[in-house]
Amino acid sequence: MLAALIIVFREMIEAGLIVGIVLTATRGVPGRGCAISFGIAAGVAGACLVALFAGQISTLFAGAGQELFNAAILGIAVLMLTWHNVWMASHGRALAQDLKKAGAEVVAGHRTLAGLAIVVSIAVLREGSEVVLFLYGIALSGGNSLPAMAAGGLLGIAGGAAVSALMYFGLLRIPARQLFSVTSGLISLMAAGLAAQSIAFLQQSGHFEIGTHLVWNSSAYLPENSLLGRLLHTLLGYTDAPTQAQCAIYVLTLAVIGILMLAVQPPPLAARRQVKT
Amino acid sequence: MNRNIKKSRLSRAVNCVLGLMICALAALGGFAAQADNVQPYQLTIKDHKFSPAEIHVPANQPAQIGVDNQDATAEEFDSSALGVEKVIAGNGRGVVRLHPLAPGRYPFEGEYHDDTAQGVVIAE
């Protein structure tokens, strides 16, 4: 039972953290509960489909179907997170400065809600499909240990939801003024980590053969599969044995998001007043 | 006025980002052709164990491992050292590509049964 719990929980951490961060980033946005629930439900349905057709997906594109599929959905998640951050940098903060328009920030957040719901469904789909395959395997093998293993699996899933809640309520303790910067930072790091994962899948399938040498290998000290490793993997994009291309894409993604956010940021209030007169 | 300032800042940033992307692509190269003419090493999963549990490959050369899962349940071939995460369906097959490896030991595991499914690639 404990083994099943740990395996499932390990898979759920990433999705759990992402849901928690998205919940924080969309705080106060009308309809977010509905959008995020829909994202989770779509992710679960997608996970079952992916698990069901794991064999078929794998044989697509000369055996590289699974890698290309993962790389593509991770790429979409990176784009959605970038879009959200850039949109919020250009509108959210500017509107929040204008205190008369209370709730304006909320309207700005509404625009990217669909994008964030997609991010949630991708996170749930990716980790969820592995959980489904694992639990299905348990069900197939049957035997006396079946109820205990299934209970462990369900507890693992509940653990993932608990991670979401912890992340959400933890982040909400941050004062509202700084919360915007914190969520922007977290989302940028998360996007960079997902971009690096996406490149790793392209390298695995042989579609990106440059920069395949390892930059470091810290698997002996902090394995990526450990709980702490998984946590850092999602929050910072930690990888215990990254390739050169993964590191390059990580830095590049952070740079692109940072440049775009700075560029669209409205000039400070003082400068705007000068322009008006 | 305000609008124009914002526009020009945005277009400069977009240029900057495009430039960065082109540089990155140039530096990393494009999509390279796959070297598929390598003879794969055979690895079988049965009763949630790998056989052989040790695979010896020549160092600094690309290699492939053909994984044959003879269990009814799926397994994930997982190795951060090799940079591989691949689900092999129950009674399914899959190919794991290895990049040229520096001499050394590269452990891998079956993530769904990591108590029994353990193996290592040795590059020498």
Boltz contact constraints between the chains, C-beta under 6 A:
constraints:
  - contact:
      token1: [A, 54]
      token2: [B, 87]
      max_distance: 6.0
  - contact:
      token1: [A, 54]
      token2: [B, 89]
      max_distance: 6.0
  - contact:
      token1: [A, 55]
      token2: [B, 89]
      max_distance: 6.0
  - contact:
      token1: [A, 55]
      token2: [B, 92]
      max_distance: 6.0
  - contact:
      token1: [A, 58]
      token2: [B, 94]
      max_distance: 6.0
  - contact:
      token1: [A, 63]
      token2: [B, 95]
      max_distance: 6.0
  - contact:
      token1: [A, 133]
      token2: [B, 74]
      max_distance: 6.0
  - contact:
      token1: [A, 134]
      token2: [B, 112]
      max_distance: 6.0
  - contact:
      token1: [A, 137]
      token2: [B, 73]
      max_distance: 6.0
  - contact:
      token1: [A, 137]
      token2: [B, 112]
      max_distance: 6.0
  - contact:
      token1: [A, 140]
      token2: [B, 72]
      max_distance: 6.0
  - contact:
      token1: [A, 140]
      token2: [B, 73]
      max_distance: 6.0
  - contact:
      token1: [A, 200]
      token2: [B, 83]
      max_distance: 6.0
  - contact:
      token1: [A, 204]
      token2: [B, 84]
      max_distance: 6.0
  - contact:
      token1: [A, 206]
      token2: [B, 34]
      max_distance: 6.0
  - contact:
      token1: [A, 206]
      token2: [B, 97]
      max_distance: 6.0
  - contact:
      token1: [A, 207]
      token2: [B, 31]
      max_distance: 6.0
  - contact:
      token1: [A, 209]
      token2: [B, 32]
      max_distance: 6.0
  - contact:
      token1: [A, 210]
      token2: [B, 28]
      max_distance: 6.0
  - contact:
      token1: [A, 210]
      token2: [B, 29]
      max_distance: 6.0
  - contact:
      token1: [A, 211]
      token2: [B, 28]
      max_distance: 6.0
  - contact:
      token1: [A, 212]
      token2: [B, 99]
      max_distance: 6.0
  - contact:
      token1: [A, 219]
      token2: [B, 80]
      max_distance: 6.0
  - contact:
      token1: [A, 219]
      token2: [B, 81]
      max_distance: 6.0
  - contact:
      token1: [A, 224]
      token2: [B, 80]
      max_distance: 6.0
  - contact:
      token1: [A, 240]
      token2: [B, 80]
      max_distance: 6.0
  - contact:
      token1: [A, 241]
      token2: [B, 80]
      max_distance: 6.0
  - contact:
      token1: [A, 241]
      token2: [B, 81]
      max_distance: 6.0
  - contact:
      token1: [A, 245]
      token2: [B, 28]
      max_distance: 6.0
  - contact:
      token1: [A, 252]
      token2: [B, 24]
      max_distance: 6.0
  - contact:
      token1: [A, 256]
      token2: [B, 17]
      max_distance: 6.0
  - contact:
      token1: [A, 259]
      token2: [B, 13]
      max_distance: 6.0
  - contact:
      token1: [A, 259]
      token2: [B, 16]
      max_distance: 6.0
  - contact:
      token1: [A, 259]
      token2: [B, 17]
      max_distance: 6.0
  - contact:
      token1: [A, 260]
      token2: [B, 13]
      max_distance: 6.0
  - contact:
      token1: [A, 263]
      token2: [B, 9]
      max_distance: 6.0
  - contact:
      token1: [A, 263]
      token2: [B, 10]
      max_distance: 6.0
  - contact:
      token1: [A, 263]
      token2: [B, 13]
      max_distance: 6.0
  - contact:
      token1: [A, 264]
      token2: [B, 10]
      max_distance: 6.0
  - contact:
      token1: [A, 275]
      token2: [B, 1]
      max_distance: 6.0
  - contact:
      token1: [A, 275]
      token2: [B, 2]
      max_distance: 6.0
